Amino acid sequence: QTEAPSALNFAATDIPPVALNDAGLARIRDAFASAAGRAGRLGLDAIQVHCAHGYLLHEFLSPLSNMRTDRYGGSLENRMRSPLEVFAAVREAFPADRPVTARLSGTDWVEGGWDIEQTIAFSRQLEARGCAALHISSGGLDPRQQIPVGPSYQVPLARAVRGAVGI
């Protein structure tokens, strides 16, 4: 059974995920941190926290997939809370002399969804928590997405983030 911020299925024929409760959120955060600790002990040079393409952390960020009414939903600050808690736990668990990066969707490509302004706000929060670099991608969260695929179509998203942060 899949888990998510809210019990919303991706497609009408999908079984809806179970909405995570506080204990589930803590379990997920601790699992990310545990994996980061193992990666450090194995000697990996760097790791990346994946917050894009409709995966769990991106689902918390997007207002299209996060319908929570608690401290993890609603406002941008609340929607960023779980991904930032995960990132902070990963950064703390991985050796301080090695980089932790993040992969973000710059936009959901759906009206009313995650967009570049929210990505910039999240990027600034990640930078403040010791993120070493950002990989800007897009889409993957909603079947209604209209992606203008073509040469360099994601470059403007990356350029906007790069202009707003120092990493």
Secondary structure as the mmCIF struct_conf table of DSSP 4:
data_model
#
loop_
_struct_conf.conf_type_id
_struct_conf.id
_struct_conf.beg_label_comp_id
_struct_conf.beg_label_asym_id
_struct_conf.beg_label_seq_id
_struct_conf.end_label_comp_id
_struct_conf.end_label_asym_id
_struct_conf.end_label_seq_id
STRN STRN1 GLU A 3 ALA A 4
BEND BEND1 PRO A 5 SER A 6
BEND BEND2 PHE A 10 ALA A 11
TURN_TY1_P TURN_TY1_P1 ALA A 12 THR A 13
BEND BEND3 ASP A 14 ASP A 14
HELX_LH_PP_P HELX_LH_PP_P1 ILE A 15 PRO A 17
STRN STRN2 VAL A 18 ALA A 19
HELX_LH_PP_P HELX_LH_PP_P2 LEU A 20 LEU A 20
HELX_RH_AL_P HELX_RH_AL_P1 ASP A 22 LEU A 42
TURN_TY1_P TURN_TY1_P2 GLY A 43 GLY A 43
BEND BEND4 ASP A 45 ASP A 45
STRN STRN3 ILE A 47 CYS A 51
TURN_TY1_P TURN_TY1_P3 HIS A 53 GLY A 54
HELX_RH_AL_P HELX_RH_AL_P2 LEU A 56 LEU A 61
TURN_TY1_P TURN_TY1_P4 PRO A 63 SER A 65
BEND BEND5 ASP A 70 ASP A 70
TURN_TY1_P TURN_TY1_P5 ARG A 71 TYR A 72
BEND BEND6 GLY A 73 SER A 75
HELX_RH_AL_P HELX_RH_AL_P3 LEU A 76 ALA A 93
BEND BEND7 PHE A 94 PHE A 94
TURN_TY1_P TURN_TY1_P6 ALA A 96 ASP A 97
BEND BEND8 ARG A 98 ARG A 98
STRN STRN4 VAL A 100 SER A 105
BEND BEND9 GLY A 106 GLY A 106
BEND BEND10 TRP A 109 VAL A 110
TURN_TY1_P TURN_TY1_P7 GLU A 111 GLY A 112
BEND BEND11 GLY A 113 GLY A 113
HELX_RH_AL_P HELX_RH_AL_P4 ILE A 116 ALA A 128
TURN_TY1_P TURN_TY1_P8 ARG A 129 GLY A 130
STRN STRN5 LEU A 134 SER A 137
BEND BEND12 LEU A 141 LEU A 141
TURN_TY1_P TURN_TY1_P9 PRO A 143 ARG A 144
BEND BEND13 GLY A 150 GLY A 150
TURN_TY1_P TURN_TY1_P10 PRO A 151 GLN A 154
HELX_RH_AL_P HELX_RH_AL_P5 VAL A 155 ALA A 164
#
